[in-house]
Amino acid sequence: MPDGIDDIDWAALEHAYGPADDVPGLLRAAGSADARVRDEALGELFSSLCHQGSIYSATAAAVPFVARLALDGPGDRLSLLWLLHGAADGTGREYLQVRRAVAVALPALLGLAADEDASVRRAMVWIVAAGEEASLPLLPLLRARLDTEDDAEVRADLVTALGLLEVSQDAGRARNRALLSAPEPVVRRAAVTDLLRTSPLPLPAALVESALDAYEAAPADETGHPWPEPYRPLTERLMDDPDAALRAVERGLPLAWELTETWRDRERDVLPWLASAAQDAEDLCRVARVGAALEGGEPAPWLAAHLRSDDPAVRVAATHAAVRLRVPGALGLVLRLMDDLAEEAATVRPTLFTAPGMVVPAAVEVFGAAAEPVARRVAARPRVQWLEVLAYFPALAAGCVDELVRLLPASAGVLAALGPSAGSRAVEALRARAGRAIWRRRWRWRGSRATREPRWTWCGRSRTRWRDVRRPSGWRPNWARPRRHCCPWWRNG
């Protein structure tokens, strides 16, 4: 380990876990001849000095020693350079101090820009770019390296770094336009990404097409990119312009869901791609959620494949999407589903967080009186999961009262909506069940404040109340019952 490590008062400095008095030992271990010791020490240094992107006073003090280890140490050079990049790109109160420390250490490392390992060369480019204004003196070196570099990935990184550091925007844009015809797709993608970043909105259509061509030739996931601001990943920049984003979706970029969240007025345009990209019932439920907010009423041929799926859940979800979108013939799809997949249509529910509800009640909710054929099918073959539909069609419900009584307590809301027309048998069945514990949650005897007359009141899902049932013997309204003394805790002396 180079001299000077013991000249620093490490205990007065801090890292992620408190005083940094353990850093000298970790730095020495990182230079050990034992590979296992080196790896453990390097992991500790990462966690302590660049903890989840945060940097500390000890980070700046450790930078010169990490740089010397990367240059002359026996350990993994690439990992040490990543540690330097994390320091230069970190955030915290000491970020200026740390960045200056990296800038001071960089000249000794410039020889690594020509290292035989392309990963080392890339890491050097990242470190230079992370230095931002402190790296401006190195611009000539980056330009020269771009002319001589033969690795496509390193060249692409050089293009990005030059775009971020370039003082003259005109010079940078001219270079990038020339690189749009580069033979390497990743270089073209890097050049067009920088051009889009510096272009005003709306984005030029020709440039968007060039970007999509480059992305199609060299797709990339830039979730964990190494670049500092103002870098913008290609897909993120395209999302700033709704027309560009829609064109990207048409060309196959997976931006359909992001487009619906960012530009709500483009939901109708992107629905076909949302449906074609759906992999399961949950994805189709998200399509239904988007469709529920639209006016609807147009054909949706892009749902046809899902409506023919062998997976019952997918068929139910696709039918639900057709209902929410008010697709012509949606009620016929519901009727067919009730015939072909009665059990699945009753029990398969779209996910709670996307489009709650079952497809049959959803049809009545969306189409109202036009959904009477669906209600007739429910009245002919009542199922517990569909009974709420009959509350909106009392004439149909009156024709199957005996079946509704059999399905109590699930049918109580429908019988409440019928009122006295439900008949004496329904009244007796309701009274017989009123004393059960589970029933008390749904029915209550309440006294009228005006007349103090008792009545049955339904407290379940239906808002309809039936007040024409006779009171049981010995009944007393709430206002006439003795109250148990209860002393609140705050009154207990």
The 8 nearest C-alpha neighbors of each residue, nearest first, counted from 0:
[[1, 27, 2, 30, 26, 64, 4, 68],
 [2, 0, 3, 4, 64, 67, 68, 27],
 [1, 3, 4, 0, 5, 6, 64, 7],
 [2, 4, 6, 5, 1, 7, 0, 64],
 [3, 5, 6, 2, 7, 23, 1, 0],
 [4, 6, 3, 7, 23, 8, 2, 9],
 [7, 5, 3, 4, 8, 2, 9, 23],
 [8, 6, 5, 9, 4, 3, 60, 10],
 [7, 9, 10, 11, 6, 12, 5, 20],
 [8, 10, 20, 12, 19, 11, 7, 57],
 [9, 11, 20, 18, 19, 12, 8, 13],
 [12, 10, 9, 8, 18, 13, 19, 20],
 [13, 11, 9, 57, 10, 19, 56, 18],
 [14, 12, 18, 19, 17, 57, 56, 55],
 [13, 15, 55, 47, 17, 16, 57, 48],
 [14, 16, 47, 17, 50, 48, 13, 55],
 [17, 15, 14, 47, 18, 13, 19, 46],
 [16, 18, 13, 14, 15, 19, 12, 20],
 [19, 17, 13, 10, 20, 12, 14, 11],
 [20, 18, 13, 9, 10, 21, 12, 22],
 [19, 21, 10, 9, 22, 18, 23, 12],
 [22, 20, 19, 24, 23, 25, 18, 9],
 [21, 23, 25, 24, 19, 20, 26, 9],
 [24, 22, 26, 25, 21, 27, 4, 20],
 [23, 25, 27, 22, 26, 21, 28, 20],
 [26, 24, 28, 22, 40, 27, 23, 29],
 [25, 27, 29, 23, 28, 24, 22, 30],
 [26, 28, 24, 30, 29, 25, 0, 23],
 [27, 29, 25, 31, 30, 26, 37, 40],
 [28, 30, 37, 26, 40, 27, 31, 41],
 [31, 29, 28, 27, 72, 73, 37, 74],
 [32, 30, 28, 33, 29, 37, 27, 36],
 [31, 33, 34, 30, 73, 37, 74, 36],
 [34, 32, 31, 36, 35, 37, 30, 28],
 [33, 35, 37, 36, 38, 32, 31, 74],
 [36, 34, 38, 37, 33, 39, 40, 32],
 [35, 37, 39, 33, 34, 38, 40, 28],
 [38, 36, 29, 34, 40, 35, 39, 28],
 [39, 37, 41, 35, 40, 36, 34, 42],
 [40, 38, 42, 36, 41, 37, 35, 43],
 [41, 39, 43, 37, 25, 29, 42, 38],
 [42, 40, 44, 38, 43, 39, 29, 37],
 [41, 43, 45, 39, 40, 44, 38, 46],
 [42, 44, 40, 46, 41, 45, 47, 39],
 [45, 43, 41, 47, 42, 46, 48, 40],
 [46, 44, 42, 49, 43, 48, 47, 41],
 [45, 47, 50, 43, 44, 49, 48, 42],
 [48, 46, 15, 44, 14, 45, 50, 49],
 [47, 49, 58, 45, 14, 44, 54, 50],
 [50, 48, 54, 53, 45, 52, 46, 47],
 [49, 51, 46, 53, 52, 47, 48, 15],
 [52, 50, 53, 49, 46, 89, 54, 45],
 [51, 53, 89, 50, 49, 90, 54, 85],
 [54, 52, 90, 50, 49, 89, 51, 91],
 [55, 53, 49, 91, 89, 48, 90, 58],
 [56, 54, 58, 14, 57, 93, 13, 48],
 [55, 57, 58, 12, 13, 59, 93, 14],
 [56, 58, 60, 12, 55, 13, 59, 14],
 [59, 57, 48, 61, 55, 56, 60, 54],
 [58, 60, 97, 62, 61, 57, 56, 100],
 [59, 61, 57, 58, 62, 56, 63, 100],
 [60, 62, 58, 59, 64, 63, 57, 65],
 [61, 63, 65, 59, 64, 60, 66, 58],
 [64, 62, 66, 65, 61, 104, 67, 60],
 [63, 65, 67, 66, 62, 61, 68, 1],
 [64, 66, 68, 62, 67, 63, 69, 61],
 [65, 67, 69, 63, 64, 68, 62, 70],
 [68, 66, 70, 64, 69, 65, 71, 63],
 [67, 69, 72, 65, 71, 70, 66, 64],
 [70, 68, 76, 66, 67, 79, 72, 71],
 [69, 71, 67, 68, 72, 66, 108, 76],
 [72, 70, 68, 69, 67, 73, 66, 74],
 [73, 71, 68, 74, 30, 69, 70, 67],
 [72, 74, 30, 32, 71, 75, 31, 68],
 [75, 73, 72, 76, 30, 37, 29, 34],
 [74, 76, 78, 77, 79, 73, 69, 72],
 [77, 75, 69, 79, 78, 74, 80, 70],
 [76, 78, 80, 79, 75, 119, 81, 118],
 [79, 77, 81, 80, 76, 75, 82, 41],
 [78, 80, 82, 76, 81, 77, 69, 83],
 [81, 79, 83, 77, 82, 78, 84, 76],
 [80, 82, 84, 78, 79, 83, 85, 77],
 [81, 83, 79, 85, 80, 84, 86, 78],
 [84, 82, 80, 86, 81, 85, 87, 79],
 [83, 85, 126, 81, 87, 86, 82, 88],
 [86, 84, 82, 88, 83, 87, 89, 81],
 [85, 87, 83, 89, 84, 88, 49, 82],
 [88, 86, 84, 98, 85, 129, 89, 130],
 [87, 89, 85, 129, 86, 84, 90, 227],
 [90, 88, 52, 86, 53, 54, 85, 87],
 [89, 91, 53, 94, 54, 52, 88, 92],
 [90, 92, 94, 93, 54, 53, 55, 89],
 [91, 93, 94, 90, 55, 95, 54, 56],
 [92, 94, 96, 91, 95, 55, 56, 97],
 [93, 95, 97, 91, 96, 92, 90, 98],
 [96, 94, 98, 97, 93, 99, 92, 100],
 [95, 97, 99, 93, 94, 98, 100, 59],
 [98, 96, 59, 100, 94, 99, 95, 93],
 [97, 99, 95, 87, 101, 100, 96, 94],
 [100, 98, 102, 96, 101, 97, 95, 103],
 [99, 101, 97, 103, 98, 102, 59, 96],
 [100, 102, 104, 98, 99, 103, 105, 97],
 [101, 103, 99, 105, 104, 100, 133, 98],
 [104, 102, 100, 101, 105, 99, 106, 63],
 [103, 105, 101, 102, 106, 63, 107, 100],
 [104, 106, 108, 102, 107, 103, 101, 109],
 [107, 105, 109, 108, 104, 103, 102, 110],
 [106, 108, 105, 109, 104, 110, 70, 66],
 [109, 107, 105, 106, 110, 111, 70, 104],
 [110, 108, 111, 106, 112, 107, 105, 123],
 [109, 111, 112, 108, 113, 114, 107, 106],
 [110, 112, 114, 113, 109, 108, 120, 119],
 [113, 111, 120, 110, 109, 114, 123, 119],
 [112, 114, 111, 110, 115, 120, 109, 116],
 [115, 113, 111, 116, 112, 120, 119, 110],
 [114, 116, 117, 113, 120, 119, 111, 118],
 [115, 117, 114, 119, 118, 120, 113, 121],
 [118, 116, 120, 119, 121, 115, 153, 150],
 [119, 117, 121, 120, 116, 122, 77, 153],
 [120, 118, 122, 116, 117, 121, 77, 123],
 [119, 121, 112, 117, 123, 118, 122, 114],
 [122, 120, 118, 124, 123, 153, 119, 117],
 [121, 123, 125, 119, 124, 120, 118, 126],
 [122, 124, 126, 120, 121, 125, 112, 127],
 [123, 125, 121, 127, 122, 126, 128, 120],
 [126, 124, 122, 128, 123, 127, 129, 121],
 [127, 125, 84, 129, 123, 124, 128, 122],
 [126, 128, 124, 130, 125, 129, 134, 123],
 [129, 127, 125, 160, 130, 126, 131, 124],
 [130, 128, 126, 88, 131, 127, 87, 227],
 [129, 131, 134, 133, 127, 128, 87, 98],
 [132, 130, 129, 134, 133, 128, 164, 135],
 [133, 131, 134, 135, 130, 164, 136, 128],
 [132, 134, 130, 131, 135, 102, 99, 136],
 [135, 133, 130, 132, 131, 137, 136, 127],
 [134, 136, 137, 132, 138, 133, 164, 131],
 [137, 135, 134, 138, 139, 133, 140, 132],
 [136, 138, 140, 135, 134, 139, 141, 127],
 [137, 139, 141, 140, 135, 136, 142, 161],
 [140, 138, 142, 141, 137, 143, 136, 144],
 [139, 141, 143, 137, 138, 142, 144, 136],
 [142, 140, 144, 138, 143, 139, 145, 137],
 [143, 141, 139, 145, 144, 140, 138, 146],
 [142, 144, 140, 146, 145, 141, 139, 147],
 [143, 145, 141, 147, 146, 142, 148, 140],
 [146, 144, 142, 148, 143, 147, 154, 141],
 [147, 145, 143, 144, 148, 142, 149, 154],
 [146, 148, 144, 145, 149, 143, 142, 154],
 [149, 147, 145, 144, 150, 146, 154, 153],
 [148, 150, 151, 147, 154, 153, 145, 146],
 [151, 149, 153, 152, 148, 154, 117, 155],
 [152, 150, 154, 153, 155, 183, 149, 186],
 [153, 151, 155, 154, 150, 156, 185, 186],
 [152, 154, 156, 155, 121, 150, 151, 157],
 [155, 153, 157, 151, 156, 152, 145, 150],
 [154, 156, 186, 152, 158, 153, 157, 189],
 [157, 155, 153, 159, 158, 154, 160, 152],
 [156, 158, 154, 160, 155, 159, 161, 145],
 [157, 159, 155, 161, 156, 160, 162, 154],
 [160, 158, 162, 156, 157, 161, 189, 163],
 [159, 161, 157, 163, 128, 162, 158, 156],
 [162, 160, 164, 158, 165, 163, 159, 157],
 [161, 163, 159, 160, 165, 164, 171, 158],
 [162, 164, 160, 161, 165, 159, 230, 128],
 [165, 163, 161, 162, 160, 166, 131, 135],
 [164, 166, 161, 162, 167, 163, 171, 168],
 [165, 167, 168, 164, 135, 171, 170, 163],
 [168, 166, 170, 169, 165, 171, 172, 164],
 [167, 169, 171, 170, 172, 166, 165, 162],
 [170, 168, 172, 171, 167, 173, 174, 166],
 [171, 169, 173, 167, 168, 172, 174, 165],
 [170, 172, 168, 174, 169, 173, 162, 175],
 [171, 173, 175, 169, 174, 170, 176, 168],
 [174, 172, 170, 176, 171, 175, 169, 177],
 [175, 173, 171, 177, 172, 176, 170, 178],
 [174, 176, 190, 178, 172, 177, 173, 171],
 [177, 175, 173, 179, 178, 174, 172, 190],
 [176, 178, 174, 175, 179, 180, 173, 181],
 [179, 177, 181, 175, 180, 176, 187, 190],
 [180, 178, 187, 176, 177, 181, 190, 175],
 [179, 181, 178, 177, 182, 187, 176, 183],
 [182, 180, 178, 183, 179, 187, 186, 184],
 [181, 183, 180, 184, 187, 186, 178, 179],
 [182, 184, 186, 185, 181, 151, 187, 180],
 [185, 183, 187, 186, 217, 213, 216, 188],
 [186, 184, 188, 187, 183, 217, 155, 189],
 [187, 185, 155, 189, 183, 188, 184, 190],
 [188, 186, 179, 184, 190, 185, 189, 213],
 [187, 189, 185, 213, 191, 186, 190, 192],
 [190, 188, 186, 192, 187, 155, 191, 159],
 [189, 191, 175, 187, 193, 192, 188, 186],
 [190, 192, 194, 188, 193, 189, 210, 195],
 [193, 191, 189, 195, 233, 194, 190, 188],
 [192, 194, 196, 190, 191, 195, 162, 189],
 [195, 193, 191, 196, 197, 192, 198, 190],
 [196, 194, 198, 192, 193, 197, 191, 202],
 [195, 197, 193, 194, 198, 192, 231, 236],
 [196, 198, 194, 195, 193, 199, 168, 172],
 [199, 197, 195, 196, 194, 202, 200, 203],
 [200, 198, 201, 202, 197, 195, 196, 203],
 [201, 199, 202, 198, 240, 203, 239, 195],
 [200, 202, 240, 199, 203, 243, 242, 198],
 [201, 203, 200, 204, 199, 198, 240, 207],
 [204, 202, 206, 205, 207, 201, 198, 200],
 [203, 205, 207, 206, 202, 208, 243, 201],
 [206, 204, 208, 207, 203, 209, 210, 202],
 [207, 205, 209, 203, 208, 204, 210, 191],
 [206, 208, 210, 204, 209, 205, 211, 203],
 [209, 207, 211, 205, 210, 206, 212, 204],
 [210, 208, 206, 212, 207, 211, 213, 205],
 [209, 211, 207, 213, 208, 212, 191, 214],
 [210, 212, 214, 208, 213, 209, 215, 207],
 [213, 211, 209, 215, 210, 214, 208, 216],
 [214, 212, 188, 210, 216, 211, 215, 184],
 [215, 213, 218, 217, 211, 216, 212, 210],
 [214, 216, 212, 213, 217, 218, 211, 252],
 [215, 217, 213, 214, 184, 212, 218, 185],
 [216, 218, 214, 215, 184, 185, 213, 219],
 [219, 217, 214, 215, 216, 220, 213, 185],
 [218, 220, 221, 217, 214, 185, 222, 215],
 [219, 221, 222, 218, 223, 224, 232, 234],
 [222, 220, 224, 223, 219, 232, 233, 234],
 [221, 223, 220, 224, 232, 219, 225, 235],
 [224, 222, 221, 225, 220, 226, 232, 219],
 [223, 225, 221, 226, 222, 232, 220, 227],
 [226, 224, 223, 125, 227, 129, 88, 84],
 [225, 227, 224, 230, 228, 129, 125, 128],
 [228, 226, 129, 230, 229, 225, 88, 128],
 [229, 227, 230, 226, 231, 163, 129, 131],
 [228, 230, 227, 231, 163, 196, 226, 197],
 [231, 229, 228, 227, 226, 232, 163, 196],
 [230, 232, 236, 233, 235, 196, 229, 228],
 [233, 231, 235, 234, 236, 221, 230, 192],
 [232, 234, 236, 192, 235, 237, 231, 210],
 [235, 233, 237, 236, 232, 238, 254, 244],
 [236, 234, 238, 232, 233, 237, 231, 239],
 [235, 237, 233, 238, 239, 234, 231, 232],
 [236, 238, 234, 244, 239, 235, 243, 240],
 [237, 239, 244, 235, 236, 240, 241, 234],
 [240, 238, 237, 236, 241, 235, 244, 200],
 [239, 241, 243, 238, 242, 237, 201, 244],
 [242, 240, 244, 243, 245, 238, 239, 262],
 [243, 241, 245, 244, 240, 246, 201, 247],
 [242, 244, 246, 240, 241, 245, 237, 247],
 [243, 245, 247, 241, 238, 237, 246, 242],
 [246, 244, 248, 242, 247, 243, 241, 249],
 [245, 247, 249, 243, 248, 244, 242, 250],
 [246, 248, 244, 250, 245, 249, 252, 243],
 [247, 249, 252, 245, 251, 250, 246, 254],
 [250, 248, 246, 247, 251, 245, 252, 272],
 [251, 249, 247, 248, 252, 246, 211, 215],
 [250, 252, 248, 249, 253, 247, 254, 215],
 [251, 253, 248, 247, 254, 250, 249, 255],
 [254, 252, 255, 251, 248, 256, 247, 257],
 [255, 253, 257, 252, 256, 248, 258, 244],
 [254, 256, 258, 257, 253, 248, 273, 269],
 [257, 255, 259, 258, 254, 260, 273, 253],
 [258, 256, 260, 254, 259, 255, 261, 238],
 [257, 259, 255, 261, 256, 260, 262, 254],
 [260, 258, 266, 256, 263, 257, 262, 261],
 [259, 261, 257, 258, 262, 263, 256, 266],
 [262, 260, 258, 259, 257, 263, 238, 241],
 [263, 261, 264, 259, 258, 265, 260, 241],
 [262, 264, 259, 265, 266, 260, 261, 258],
 [263, 265, 262, 266, 267, 259, 268, 261],
 [266, 264, 268, 263, 267, 262, 269, 259],
 [267, 265, 259, 269, 268, 263, 264, 270],
 [266, 268, 270, 269, 265, 293, 264, 290],
 [269, 267, 265, 266, 270, 271, 245, 272],
 [268, 270, 266, 272, 267, 271, 255, 273],
 [269, 271, 273, 272, 267, 268, 266, 274],
 [272, 270, 274, 273, 269, 301, 275, 268],
 [273, 271, 275, 274, 270, 269, 276, 255],
 [272, 274, 270, 276, 271, 275, 255, 277],
 [273, 275, 277, 271, 272, 276, 270, 301],
 [274, 276, 272, 277, 273, 271, 301, 302],
 [275, 277, 273, 274, 272, 278, 282, 253],
 [278, 276, 282, 274, 275, 279, 283, 273],
 [279, 277, 276, 282, 280, 283, 281, 275],
 [278, 280, 281, 282, 277, 313, 283, 312],
 [279, 281, 313, 283, 316, 282, 312, 284],
 [280, 282, 284, 283, 279, 350, 285, 349],
 [283, 281, 277, 285, 284, 280, 279, 278],
 [284, 282, 286, 280, 285, 281, 316, 277],
 [285, 283, 287, 281, 286, 282, 354, 349],
 [284, 286, 288, 282, 283, 287, 353, 289],
 [285, 287, 283, 289, 284, 288, 290, 320],
 [288, 286, 320, 284, 290, 285, 289, 323],
 [287, 289, 285, 291, 354, 286, 290, 353],
 [290, 288, 286, 287, 291, 292, 285, 266],
 [289, 291, 324, 287, 293, 292, 288, 323],
 [290, 292, 323, 288, 289, 293, 287, 324],
 [291, 293, 290, 289, 294, 288, 323, 295],
 [294, 292, 290, 295, 291, 289, 324, 267],
 [293, 295, 296, 292, 324, 291, 290, 325],
 [296, 294, 324, 325, 293, 297, 326, 290],
 [295, 297, 325, 326, 327, 324, 294, 298],
 [296, 298, 326, 295, 299, 327, 325, 324],
 [299, 297, 326, 300, 327, 296, 325, 295],
 [298, 300, 301, 302, 297, 326, 321, 303],
 [301, 299, 302, 303, 298, 304, 271, 326],
 [300, 302, 299, 303, 271, 274, 275, 304],
 [303, 301, 300, 305, 304, 299, 306, 317],
 [304, 302, 306, 300, 305, 301, 307, 299],
 [305, 303, 307, 306, 302, 308, 301, 300],
 [304, 306, 308, 307, 302, 303, 317, 314],
 [305, 307, 314, 303, 304, 308, 317, 302],
 [308, 306, 305, 304, 303, 309, 314, 310],
 [309, 307, 305, 310, 306, 314, 304, 313],
 [308, 310, 311, 307, 314, 313, 305, 306],
 [309, 311, 308, 313, 312, 314, 307, 305],
 [312, 310, 314, 313, 309, 315, 343, 308],
 [313, 311, 315, 314, 310, 280, 316, 347],
 [312, 314, 280, 316, 310, 311, 315, 317],
 [315, 313, 306, 317, 311, 312, 316, 308],
 [314, 316, 312, 318, 313, 317, 344, 319],
 [315, 317, 319, 313, 280, 318, 314, 283],
 [318, 316, 320, 314, 319, 315, 306, 305],
 [319, 317, 321, 315, 320, 316, 314, 322],
 [318, 320, 316, 358, 322, 317, 321, 315],
 [319, 321, 287, 317, 323, 318, 322, 324],
 [322, 320, 318, 324, 326, 319, 323, 329],
 [323, 321, 325, 319, 320, 324, 329, 362],
 [322, 324, 291, 320, 325, 321, 287, 290],
 [323, 325, 295, 290, 321, 326, 322, 320],
 [326, 324, 296, 322, 295, 323, 321, 327],
 [325, 327, 296, 321, 324, 329, 298, 297],
 [328, 326, 329, 298, 296, 325, 297, 330],
 [327, 329, 331, 330, 326, 332, 325, 321],
 [330, 328, 332, 331, 326, 322, 327, 321],
 [331, 329, 333, 332, 328, 334, 370, 362],
 [330, 332, 334, 328, 329, 333, 335, 336],
 [331, 333, 329, 335, 330, 334, 336, 318],
 [334, 332, 330, 336, 331, 335, 337, 329],
 [335, 333, 337, 331, 336, 332, 330, 373],
 [336, 334, 332, 338, 337, 333, 339, 331],
 [335, 337, 333, 339, 340, 338, 334, 332],
 [338, 336, 341, 334, 335, 340, 339, 333],
 [339, 337, 335, 336, 341, 340, 334, 333],
 [338, 340, 336, 337, 335, 341, 334, 342],
 [341, 339, 336, 343, 342, 337, 344, 338],
 [340, 342, 337, 344, 343, 338, 339, 345],
 [341, 343, 345, 344, 340, 346, 337, 347],
 [344, 342, 346, 347, 340, 345, 341, 311],
 [345, 343, 341, 342, 346, 340, 347, 315],
 [346, 344, 342, 343, 384, 347, 341, 385],
 [345, 347, 343, 344, 348, 342, 384, 357],
 [348, 346, 343, 344, 345, 312, 349, 315],
 [347, 349, 357, 346, 350, 356, 355, 358],
 [348, 350, 355, 284, 354, 351, 316, 356],
 [351, 349, 352, 353, 355, 348, 354, 281],
 [350, 352, 355, 353, 354, 349, 348, 356],
 [351, 353, 350, 354, 355, 349, 285, 284],
 [352, 354, 285, 350, 351, 284, 288, 355],
 [355, 353, 288, 284, 349, 350, 351, 352],
 [356, 354, 351, 349, 350, 353, 352, 357],
 [357, 355, 348, 361, 349, 354, 358, 360],
 [358, 356, 348, 359, 360, 361, 349, 345],
 [357, 359, 361, 319, 360, 362, 356, 344],
 [358, 360, 362, 361, 357, 385, 333, 363],
 [361, 359, 363, 362, 388, 358, 357, 364],
 [360, 362, 364, 358, 359, 363, 357, 365],
 [363, 361, 359, 365, 360, 364, 366, 322],
 [364, 362, 367, 360, 370, 366, 361, 365],
 [363, 365, 361, 362, 367, 366, 360, 388],
 [364, 366, 362, 363, 367, 361, 323, 322],
 [367, 365, 363, 369, 370, 362, 364, 368],
 [366, 368, 363, 369, 370, 364, 365, 362],
 [369, 367, 370, 371, 366, 363, 392, 391],
 [370, 368, 367, 366, 371, 372, 363, 330],
 [369, 371, 368, 363, 373, 372, 366, 367],
 [370, 372, 374, 373, 369, 368, 375, 392],
 [373, 371, 375, 374, 370, 376, 369, 334],
 [372, 374, 376, 371, 370, 375, 334, 377],
 [373, 375, 371, 377, 376, 372, 378, 389],
 [376, 374, 378, 372, 377, 373, 371, 379],
 [375, 377, 379, 373, 374, 378, 380, 372],
 [376, 378, 381, 374, 380, 375, 379, 373],
 [379, 377, 375, 381, 376, 380, 374, 395],
 [380, 378, 376, 377, 375, 381, 399, 374],
 [379, 381, 377, 378, 376, 382, 375, 402],
 [382, 380, 377, 378, 379, 386, 383, 385],
 [383, 381, 385, 384, 386, 380, 377, 345],
 [382, 384, 386, 385, 409, 381, 406, 410],
 [383, 385, 382, 345, 386, 346, 387, 357],
 [386, 384, 382, 383, 387, 388, 360, 359],
 [385, 387, 388, 383, 389, 384, 382, 410],
 [386, 388, 389, 390, 385, 413, 360, 412],
 [387, 389, 386, 390, 360, 385, 391, 374],
 [388, 390, 392, 391, 387, 396, 386, 374],
 [391, 389, 413, 388, 387, 392, 393, 416],
 [390, 392, 389, 388, 393, 387, 363, 368],
 [391, 393, 389, 390, 395, 394, 396, 374],
 [394, 392, 396, 395, 390, 397, 417, 391],
 [395, 393, 397, 396, 392, 398, 417, 389],
 [394, 396, 398, 393, 397, 392, 378, 375],
 [395, 397, 393, 398, 394, 399, 389, 392],
 [398, 396, 394, 395, 400, 399, 393, 421],
 [397, 399, 396, 395, 400, 394, 378, 401],
 [398, 400, 402, 396, 401, 397, 403, 378],
 [401, 399, 403, 402, 397, 398, 404, 396],
 [402, 400, 404, 403, 399, 405, 425, 424],
 [401, 403, 405, 400, 399, 404, 406, 381],
 [404, 402, 400, 406, 405, 401, 410, 399],
 [405, 403, 401, 407, 406, 402, 400, 425],
 [404, 406, 402, 403, 407, 401, 410, 400],
 [405, 407, 403, 404, 410, 409, 408, 402],
 [408, 406, 409, 410, 404, 405, 411, 403],
 [407, 409, 411, 410, 406, 438, 404, 432],
 [410, 408, 407, 411, 406, 383, 412, 386],
 [409, 411, 407, 413, 408, 412, 403, 406],
 [412, 410, 414, 408, 413, 409, 415, 407],
 [413, 411, 415, 461, 414, 410, 416, 460],
 [414, 412, 390, 416, 415, 410, 411, 389],
 [415, 413, 417, 411, 416, 412, 421, 410],
 [416, 414, 412, 418, 413, 417, 465, 411],
 [415, 417, 413, 414, 463, 418, 390, 412],
 [418, 416, 414, 415, 421, 420, 393, 413],
 [417, 419, 415, 420, 416, 465, 421, 414],
 [420, 418, 421, 422, 417, 467, 423, 465],
 [419, 421, 422, 418, 417, 397, 423, 414],
 [422, 420, 419, 417, 425, 418, 414, 397],
 [423, 421, 420, 424, 425, 419, 426, 400],
 [424, 422, 426, 425, 427, 421, 419, 428],
 [423, 425, 427, 426, 422, 428, 421, 404],
 [424, 426, 428, 423, 427, 422, 421, 404],
 [427, 425, 423, 429, 424, 428, 430, 422],
 [426, 428, 430, 424, 429, 425, 431, 423],
 [429, 427, 425, 431, 426, 430, 424, 432],
 [428, 430, 426, 432, 427, 431, 433, 425],
 [431, 429, 427, 433, 432, 428, 426, 434],
 [432, 430, 428, 429, 433, 427, 434, 435],
 [431, 433, 429, 430, 434, 435, 428, 438],
 [432, 434, 430, 438, 435, 431, 429, 439],
 [435, 433, 432, 436, 438, 439, 431, 430],
 [434, 436, 438, 437, 433, 432, 439, 431],
 [437, 435, 439, 438, 434, 440, 433, 432],
 [436, 438, 435, 439, 440, 441, 434, 433],
 [439, 437, 435, 440, 436, 441, 433, 442],
 [440, 438, 442, 436, 441, 437, 433, 435],
 [439, 441, 438, 437, 442, 458, 436, 459],
 [440, 442, 458, 459, 439, 438, 457, 443],
 [443, 441, 457, 439, 458, 456, 440, 438],
 [442, 444, 456, 455, 445, 439, 457, 441],
 [445, 443, 455, 454, 456, 453, 446, 442],
 [446, 444, 453, 454, 443, 476, 447, 455],
 [445, 447, 453, 451, 476, 452, 448, 454],
 [446, 448, 451, 449, 452, 450, 453, 445],
 [447, 449, 451, 450, 446, 452, 478, 445],
 [448, 450, 447, 451, 452, 446, 453, 445],
 [451, 449, 452, 447, 448, 446, 453, 454],
 [452, 450, 447, 446, 448, 449, 453, 476],
 [451, 453, 450, 446, 447, 454, 449, 448],
 [454, 452, 446, 445, 470, 447, 451, 444],
 [455, 453, 466, 444, 445, 456, 468, 467],
 [454, 456, 466, 444, 468, 443, 465, 457],
 [457, 455, 443, 464, 442, 465, 466, 444],
 [456, 458, 442, 464, 459, 441, 443, 455],
 [459, 457, 441, 442, 456, 460, 443, 440],
 [458, 460, 441, 461, 457, 412, 442, 440],
 [461, 459, 462, 412, 458, 441, 457, 387],
 [462, 460, 412, 463, 459, 458, 457, 413],
 [461, 463, 464, 460, 459, 458, 457, 412],
 [462, 464, 461, 416, 415, 465, 457, 412],
 [465, 463, 457, 456, 415, 466, 462, 416],
 [464, 466, 415, 418, 467, 456, 455, 457],
 [467, 465, 454, 455, 468, 456, 464, 453],
 [466, 468, 465, 454, 469, 455, 419, 418],
 [467, 469, 466, 455, 454, 470, 426, 465],
 [470, 468, 467, 471, 454, 455, 453, 466],
 [469, 471, 453, 468, 472, 474, 454, 455],
 [472, 470, 474, 473, 469, 430, 468, 475],
 [471, 473, 474, 470, 475, 469, 453, 476],
 [474, 472, 471, 475, 470, 476, 480, 453],
 [473, 475, 472, 471, 470, 476, 453, 444],
 [476, 474, 479, 480, 473, 477, 478, 453],
 [477, 475, 446, 479, 478, 445, 480, 453],
 [476, 478, 480, 479, 475, 446, 445, 444],
 [477, 479, 476, 480, 446, 475, 481, 451],
 [480, 478, 476, 477, 475, 481, 482, 446],
 [479, 481, 477, 478, 482, 475, 476, 483],
 [482, 480, 479, 483, 478, 477, 484, 475],
 [483, 481, 484, 480, 485, 479, 478, 477],
 [482, 484, 485, 481, 480, 486, 487, 477],
 [485, 483, 482, 486, 481, 487, 480, 488],
 [484, 486, 483, 487, 482, 488, 490, 491],
 [485, 487, 488, 490, 484, 491, 489, 483],
 [488, 486, 489, 490, 485, 491, 484, 492],
 [487, 489, 491, 490, 486, 492, 485, 484],
 [488, 490, 487, 491, 492, 486, 485, 484],
 [491, 489, 488, 487, 492, 486, 485, 484],
 [490, 492, 488, 489, 487, 486, 485, 484],
 [491, 490, 489, 488, 487, 486, 485, 484]]
